[in-house]
Each structure stands twice: as C-alpha cells, then as structure tokens.
C-alpha cells in the first residue's frame, strides 16, 4: 500500500476545467463512498475548494483508478489527465503540509485553506473513509500549519481571495463610498467580503442567497439588505459591483439578465467579481460592452504583489514543512518496524484470555484446582509456541540459517528441566490439539 495525492489546482488547470470537477459540500460524502468502494482503495479523503480538487488516499495501485474516477465525476472531464498532478508517499506528505500551511494557495499564506482542510478531514472521518494512516497524516498537517503560522510571518496581515476582490473593486472605477455592492451567496467567502466592504465604508450592501434566512442573518450582522435569489432581476440594475461565491453547479447570472440591467442603468459600467468554482456568472457576459468581469483566475495577477511581500516568510515556512515531513516519515517508519511486536503482544493477550476463560469454566464446574492450573499452563504454552515451533522446523528443513540465528537471540538456551518444551509443542502431538 502507498499514500497518494492526486488532483488539479489553480496552477495546473483553468477555472473552466476546475469547475467541472468541483464538489459541493453535500456531494462529498457520496463521493467518498464511491471512492472507498474502488477495489484498490483502503482510505480516502476529498478536498474541493474554489482553487483545487484533490484526493488523498492509501491505495494498492499507482493511483490510476483514482485518476479515472476523478476524470468522470461529478462531470465528464475526459481531458483531466493532462492537467493532473500526482504525488506518492513522502511527496504526498509534503504536498498536504504545504496546502494546509497556505504555501500552495492562490493567495500565499491565506488563512481559509486550513479550515477547508480540516473540513475535508472531518467529512472523511464521519463518512468512515479515514483510517489510521490518513487520520495521523491530517493531524500532523494541522500541527505543521499551526507551527508555521506561529513561527513565521506567513499569516501576517491575512489576505484572502475575498479581500483581494474588494481591493480590486476599490482600485476600479467604482468608489465604494458611493457604490451599491451586491453579494451573492452566504458562505465564508461572502462573509469575508462583507467584512472588508464594511471596513471600506461601502455605501450600500445587497445580499442575495438561495436560503433567504441565511442572507438575512448576514445582512443583520453587516448592515445590508437581504434578497432571495428570485429577486435578483429586480435589483440587479442597482448594483455597481457584484461579488458572487455560491456552490451552485450552474451559472446564476446570464448575459440577458446583465444586458437588461445595463439598459436600466443607462449603461453605467458594472464590475463583476466571480469568486465561485463552478462559475456563478456565464462567461459570455464578458462580451457586454459596459461589463468588467473577473474570475478567480484573473485575481492571480492582482495578488502578485502580496506574493512577493510574503516570499521571505514562505521560505521559512517551507523549512518548517521539510522538517515536519522528515519527522513524520521517521515516525511512520518506526511504527512499521514495531508492528511485528504489536502483533506478537496481541497474539499473547488473546492466548491468555482464551486459556483463562477455559480455566475459569473448569473451576466453576468444580474441577480440581491443581489439574486446572496444569491445564492452563499447558494450553498457554502450546498456544504461544505453536507458530514459532512450526516456523523453526520449516526453516531447519529449508536451510534458513537466518531464522535460526534470530531464534537464538529470541529464545536463550534452557537447561535440562526445560527439555520437555519441544515435545509439548509438537504440532503433531495429540496433547496440543486436545
């Protein structure tokens, strides 16, 4: 079995492909069930954000089954393989640690990704697709991210896609102090955008969401006006800036809607910031003359300055990641080396429990205590030495001198009083099987 991570992100695939393999939160448990059902997969977790979709798995093969599955779920993305990255074992550990720390994010060091990784871990654990190896890996990733943010300035002056979008709006034609901003969605990204907009003293906030109660809750906390999605067409013309980030599978805003809004606005320009994957705003909206449409991929250029300012901190965080990867691999190796000892102890405990149960039954039935003790000792000795005896005899027949030398270290020589041991553990003995 090997540890694998495979997926696509903002560095390897455009948003038009990423949106085809994005999983909404309620779709992840069913996806995990399907992945866990693959013959070669033992453990699996799924991380899907606006900038990445990744599978973390413990599997028997080289990950081809996982790659084929991802290429066909939830949408047919037959060309996905050309954009896919794949890491195994130590490289997979390093990748997760970098993701959790924010070193692999569109916005270097952005804080939201750690919460998204924790959500992916919790969902996999609740779905029963997380075993000991992946659980331990994710726990170590959380500890690594915490240390990197504590010991470096990678998390100083936190920047998110939402804050970058608001900064882009501030630097555009739209003066936020004089503008109406329409927020579509009610998740974490929109929550962050609302906070930054309030700090920027935006004149008016409209918040639309499929569940009106969620929009009302957000509007109450940030001084906005809540709308149901069905009311968008009535209010769209009021918006100078639109920021959208929902989990919808299909676009919410289309070209005819925006064309009608522009007519009502007498073609005053509109800034549209689509932060969703899949996209909330149809791509052909960009063809409209007075619309300025940006997607998450367009924000790459807007955040380059932030990336440069954090590069020194990122180098320090990379060093922490490398140290933690080495320690994790060493710990994993030590755990593998002690596995035989754990199995031996488990075998001994099981043999003891079985022998004691039989002895207690005989005592409860009125058996002679001395005879019961003799039976207990005889049974326990046979159970403990049966497998080693057979293995040593087979080694003697096959000429396996290495096992014989190991036995000399494990079983020191005994005096004449112990010469009866082999006889009592003879696999052909009737007493042993009695």
Secondary structure, DSSP 4 states (H G I P E B T S, - for coil): -EEEEEEEETTTS-HHHHGGG---HHHHHHHHHHHHTSTTEEEEEEEE-SSEEEEEEEESSSSHHHHHHHHTSSS--TTGGGG-EEEETHHHHHHHHHHHHTTTSSSTT-SHHHHHHHHHHHHHHHHT---HHHHHHHHHHHHHHHHHHHHSSTTSS---HHHHHHHHHHTSS--GGG-EEEEE--SHHHHHHHHHHHHTT-SEEEEEESSHHHHHHHHHHHT-EEEEGGGHHHHGGG-SEEEE----SS-SB-HHHHHHHHHHTTT--EEEEE--SS-SB-GGGGGSTTEEEEETTTHHHHTHHHHHHTHHHHHHHHHHHHHHHHHHHHHHHHHHHTHHHHHHHHHHHHHHHHHHHHHHHHHHTT--HHHHHHHHHHHHHHHHHHHHHHHHHHHHHHT-HHHHHHHHHHS----GGGTTHHHHT-TT-HHHH-
